[in-house]
């Protein structure tokens, strides 16, 4: 463990944090394998922060190759209690324009190939995902985005697709009929796992394109996305710094006790190896076997 309580996970185009005084690059071993990269530990405006590049520095990992469990478990081992996510997304509504920022409050799952729980192997848990992001952290995120001068939107549904290909026109049209607001490839698994780890989680979603549904705009492509991402990067870092300065010392949200009523398996029946593996998450809720 360390004294780091705030984590930042950067997506496309955000592979480092300007102003972060790097004190250590720390690989973190987890029972779920290796994280996307070493965790960068340092100070940002005098506050201890752990930063991780979601796709690895240099953007080496496909969305489906990201080891979400290792990433979130690594933050947990470092002592992180609040996790600020920054992510590039496509817009599914005309009023959400490229370079806008959205702080979504719901997710819809269209992924197919990704582990998204720490549990199993003899231990069953069912956490509530009715409100999948931390309301307190999201409110601060939104307020700070407005203060930074970004055209910002609070709330909305993030559809998480598998990728790495972008949507077909038929898919994009159907997603719009469903009423989703933005589309991306990574954040749902992070939100689920952060909730299981009792870490507050919220997303700063940077709009880069209109997917492929907008008849008056070019269809989305990787080069165009990265061009807008570079425009958004400075704003995203400004917002994150503002949030870090404003976070209260104590958490009063439900995230900190998400597992309190979620563990289902009789403690005496949980395999010793599973107990040991998940001790950083569930240890406080299980009676000692001594």
C-alpha positions as CSV (number, residue, x, y, z in Angstrom):
1,X,0.0,0.0,0.0
2,X,1.0,3.7,-0.3
3,X,-0.4,7.0,0.7
4,X,-1.8,7.6,-2.8
5,X,-5.6,8.2,-2.6
6,X,-6.2,9.6,-6.1
7,X,-5.8,7.8,-9.4
8,X,-5.9,9.1,-12.9
9,X,-6.3,6.8,-15.9
10,X,-5.6,8.4,-19.3
11,X,-7.1,7.3,-22.5
12,X,-6.3,8.0,-26.2
13,X,-4.0,10.9,-26.4
14,X,-3.5,11.3,-22.7
15,X,-0.4,9.2,-21.9
16,X,1.1,11.5,-19.3
17,X,0.0,14.4,-17.0
18,X,1.6,17.8,-17.5
19,X,2.8,19.2,-14.2
20,X,3.1,15.8,-12.5
21,X,6.3,15.7,-10.5
22,X,7.3,12.1,-11.1
23,X,8.7,10.4,-8.0
24,X,8.5,6.7,-9.0
25,X,7.5,4.4,-11.9
26,X,6.1,1.4,-10.1
27,X,5.1,-1.9,-11.8
28,X,2.4,-3.5,-9.6
29,X,2.0,-7.3,-9.5
30,X,-1.6,-8.4,-9.3
31,X,-3.3,-11.8,-9.2
32,X,-4.9,-10.9,-12.5
33,X,-1.7,-10.3,-14.4
34,X,0.1,-7.1,-15.6
35,X,-1.4,-3.7,-15.8
36,X,-1.3,-1.7,-19.0
37,X,2.0,0.0,-17.9
38,X,3.9,1.0,-14.8
39,X,2.0,3.2,-12.5
40,X,3.5,6.7,-12.4
41,X,3.5,8.0,-8.8
42,X,4.1,11.6,-8.1
43,X,2.6,14.9,-7.0
44,X,0.3,17.2,-8.9
45,X,-0.1,20.6,-7.3
46,X,1.2,19.1,-4.1
47,X,-1.3,16.2,-4.1
48,X,-0.1,12.6,-4.4
49,X,-1.4,11.0,-7.5
50,X,-1.1,7.6,-9.3
51,X,-1.3,7.9,-13.1
52,X,-1.8,5.0,-15.6
53,X,-1.9,5.1,-19.4
54,X,-4.9,2.9,-20.2
55,X,-3.5,1.7,-23.5
56,X,0.1,1.8,-22.4
57,X,2.5,4.6,-23.3
58,X,2.6,4.8,-27.1
59,X,-0.9,3.3,-27.3
60,X,0.1,-0.3,-27.7
61,X,-3.1,-2.1,-26.5
62,X,-6.4,-2.6,-28.3
63,X,-9.5,-1.9,-26.1
64,X,-10.1,-5.6,-25.8
65,X,-6.4,-6.2,-24.9
66,X,-6.5,-3.8,-21.9
67,X,-6.2,-5.8,-18.7
68,X,-9.0,-4.0,-16.8
69,X,-8.8,-6.2,-13.8
70,X,-5.1,-5.7,-13.3
71,X,-5.4,-1.9,-13.8
72,X,-8.1,-1.5,-11.2
73,X,-6.7,-4.0,-8.8
74,X,-3.3,-2.2,-9.1
75,X,-4.9,1.1,-8.1
76,X,-6.5,-0.6,-5.2
77,X,-3.2,-2.0,-4.0
78,X,-1.7,1.5,-4.2
79,X,-4.4,2.7,-1.9
80,X,-6.4,4.7,-4.4
81,X,-9.9,5.6,-3.3
82,X,-11.0,7.9,-6.2
83,X,-10.3,7.2,-9.8
84,X,-10.6,9.9,-12.5
85,X,-11.0,8.5,-16.0
86,X,-10.3,10.5,-19.2
87,X,-11.6,9.0,-22.4
88,X,-12.2,9.8,-26.1
89,X,-15.8,9.1,-27.3
90,X,-18.0,9.6,-30.3
91,X,-21.2,11.6,-30.1
92,X,-24.6,10.1,-30.8
93,X,-26.4,13.4,-30.6
94,X,-26.0,16.5,-32.8
95,X,-25.8,18.8,-29.7
96,X,-22.7,17.0,-28.4
97,X,-20.1,18.4,-30.7
98,X,-16.4,17.5,-31.2
99,X,-14.3,19.1,-28.4
100,X,-17.3,19.0,-26.0
101,X,-17.0,17.2,-22.7
102,X,-19.6,14.8,-21.3
103,X,-19.7,13.4,-17.7
104,X,-22.0,10.4,-18.2
105,X,-24.0,8.8,-15.5
106,X,-25.0,5.6,-17.2
107,X,-23.5,2.8,-19.3
108,X,-24.8,0.3,-21.8
109,X,-22.8,-2.8,-22.5
110,X,-22.1,-4.0,-26.1
111,X,-18.9,-5.8,-25.4
112,X,-18.4,-9.5,-25.8
113,X,-14.9,-10.7,-24.9
114,X,-13.9,-9.1,-21.6
115,X,-13.6,-10.3,-18.0
116,X,-15.3,-7.6,-15.9
117,X,-15.5,-9.0,-12.4
118,X,-12.9,-9.9,-9.7
119,X,-15.2,-12.6,-8.3
120,X,-15.7,-16.2,-9.1
121,X,-13.5,-19.2,-8.0
122,X,-15.7,-19.9,-5.1
123,X,-16.8,-16.4,-4.1
124,X,-20.0,-14.9,-5.4
125,X,-20.8,-11.1,-5.2
126,X,-23.4,-9.0,-6.8
127,X,-22.8,-5.3,-6.6
128,X,-25.4,-2.7,-7.5
129,X,-24.7,-0.9,-10.8
130,X,-28.0,1.1,-10.9
131,X,-25.9,4.2,-10.5
132,X,-22.6,3.1,-12.0
133,X,-20.5,6.2,-11.4
134,X,-19.8,8.1,-8.2
135,X,-22.3,11.0,-8.0
136,X,-20.1,13.1,-5.8
137,X,-17.0,12.7,-8.0
138,X,-19.1,13.3,-11.2
139,X,-20.6,16.5,-9.8
140,X,-17.1,17.9,-9.1
141,X,-15.9,16.7,-12.6
142,X,-18.7,18.6,-14.3
143,X,-18.3,21.8,-12.3
144,X,-14.6,21.8,-13.0
145,X,-15.1,21.2,-16.7
146,X,-17.4,24.2,-16.9
147,X,-14.9,26.3,-14.9
148,X,-12.2,25.3,-17.4
149,X,-14.2,26.8,-20.2
150,X,-15.3,23.6,-21.9
151,X,-18.7,23.2,-23.4
152,X,-19.9,20.6,-21.0
153,X,-22.8,18.2,-20.5
154,X,-23.8,16.5,-17.3
155,X,-25.3,13.0,-17.4
156,X,-26.1,10.7,-20.3
157,X,-25.5,7.2,-21.4
158,X,-22.1,5.9,-22.6
159,X,-22.5,2.8,-24.9
160,X,-19.4,0.7,-24.6
161,X,-18.7,-1.3,-27.8
162,X,-16.2,-4.0,-28.3
163,X,-14.1,-2.4,-31.1
164,X,-11.4,-2.0,-32.3
165,X,-13.4,-1.2,-35.4
166,X,-15.7,1.7,-35.3
167,X,-19.5,1.2,-35.8
168,X,-21.2,0.3,-39.0
169,X,-23.8,2.8,-40.2
170,X,-26.6,0.4,-39.2
171,X,-25.2,0.0,-35.7
172,X,-24.8,3.7,-35.3
173,X,-28.4,4.4,-36.4
174,X,-29.8,1.8,-34.0
175,X,-27.7,3.1,-31.1
176,X,-29.3,6.5,-31.7
177,X,-32.7,5.0,-31.7
178,X,-31.9,3.5,-28.3
179,X,-31.3,7.0,-27.0
180,X,-27.6,6.7,-26.0
181,X,-25.5,9.9,-25.9
182,X,-21.9,8.9,-26.5
183,X,-20.0,5.8,-27.6
184,X,-16.6,4.4,-26.5
185,X,-14.7,1.2,-26.1
186,X,-13.3,1.1,-22.6
187,X,-15.1,2.7,-19.6
188,X,-17.8,0.2,-18.7
189,X,-15.4,-2.5,-17.4
190,X,-13.5,0.1,-15.4
191,X,-16.7,1.3,-13.8
192,X,-17.8,-2.2,-12.8
193,X,-14.5,-3.2,-11.4
194,X,-14.0,0.1,-9.5
195,X,-17.4,-0.5,-7.9
196,X,-16.4,-4.0,-6.8
197,X,-13.1,-2.6,-5.5
198,X,-15.0,0.2,-3.6
199,X,-13.2,2.9,-5.6
200,X,-15.1,6.1,-6.6
201,X,-15.1,6.3,-10.4
202,X,-16.2,8.9,-12.9
203,X,-15.5,9.6,-16.6
204,X,-14.4,12.8,-18.3
205,X,-15.6,11.9,-21.9
206,X,-14.0,14.0,-24.6
207,X,-16.1,14.1,-27.8
208,X,-14.0,13.6,-30.9
209,X,-16.5,12.8,-33.7
210,X,-20.1,12.0,-34.7
211,X,-19.4,8.2,-35.1
212,X,-20.8,7.6,-38.7
213,X,-24.4,8.5,-38.4
214,X,-24.2,12.3,-39.2
215,X,-24.8,12.7,-42.9
216,X,-23.1,16.2,-43.1
217,X,-19.9,15.1,-41.3
218,X,-17.2,12.7,-42.4
219,X,-17.3,9.2,-41.1
220,X,-15.1,8.6,-38.1
221,X,-11.6,7.5,-38.6
222,X,-8.6,7.0,-36.4
223,X,-6.5,10.0,-37.7
224,X,-9.4,12.4,-37.3
225,X,-10.1,11.2,-33.8
226,X,-6.5,11.7,-32.7
227,X,-6.4,15.2,-34.1
228,X,-9.3,16.2,-32.0
229,X,-7.9,14.3,-29.0
230,X,-4.8,16.5,-29.2
231,X,-7.0,19.6,-29.1
232,X,-8.8,18.2,-26.0
233,X,-5.7,17.0,-24.1
234,X,-4.8,20.3,-22.5
235,X,-8.4,20.9,-21.4
236,X,-8.7,17.5,-20.0
237,X,-5.5,18.0,-17.9
238,X,-6.7,21.3,-16.7
239,X,-10.0,19.8,-15.6
240,X,-8.3,16.9,-13.8
241,X,-6.0,19.3,-11.9
242,X,-9.0,21.4,-10.8
243,X,-10.8,18.2,-9.6
244,X,-7.8,17.0,-7.6
245,X,-7.6,20.4,-5.8
246,X,-11.2,20.3,-4.9
247,X,-11.7,16.7,-3.7
248,X,-12.7,16.6,0.0
249,X,-10.6,14.4,2.3
250,X,-13.5,12.1,3.4
251,X,-15.8,10.1,1.2
252,X,-19.5,10.2,2.0
253,X,-20.8,8.3,-1.1
254,X,-22.0,4.7,-1.4
255,X,-18.9,3.6,-3.3
256,X,-16.8,3.1,-0.2
257,X,-19.2,0.4,1.1
258,X,-20.4,-1.1,-2.2
259,X,-19.5,-4.7,-1.1
260,X,-21.2,-4.5,2.3
261,X,-24.3,-6.3,1.2
262,X,-23.0,-7.8,-2.0
263,X,-21.1,-10.9,-0.8
264,X,-23.3,-13.9,-1.2
265,X,-21.1,-17.0,-0.5
266,X,-21.0,-18.4,3.1
267,X,-17.5,-17.3,4.4
268,X,-16.6,-20.8,5.6
269,X,-17.0,-22.1,2.1
270,X,-14.7,-19.6,0.3
271,X,-11.5,-21.3,-0.9
272,X,-8.4,-20.1,0.9
273,X,-6.7,-19.2,-2.3
274,X,-9.6,-17.0,-3.4
275,X,-9.7,-15.3,0.0
276,X,-6.0,-14.6,-0.2
277,X,-6.3,-13.3,-3.8
278,X,-9.1,-10.9,-3.1
279,X,-8.1,-9.9,0.5
280,X,-7.4,-6.3,-0.5
281,X,-11.0,-6.0,-1.6
282,X,-13.0,-8.3,0.7
283,X,-10.8,-8.8,3.7
284,X,-12.6,-6.3,5.9
285,X,-15.9,-8.1,5.4
286,X,-14.7,-11.7,6.1
287,X,-14.1,-13.1,9.5
288,X,-10.6,-14.2,10.3
289,X,-9.9,-17.9,10.0
290,X,-7.3,-17.8,12.8
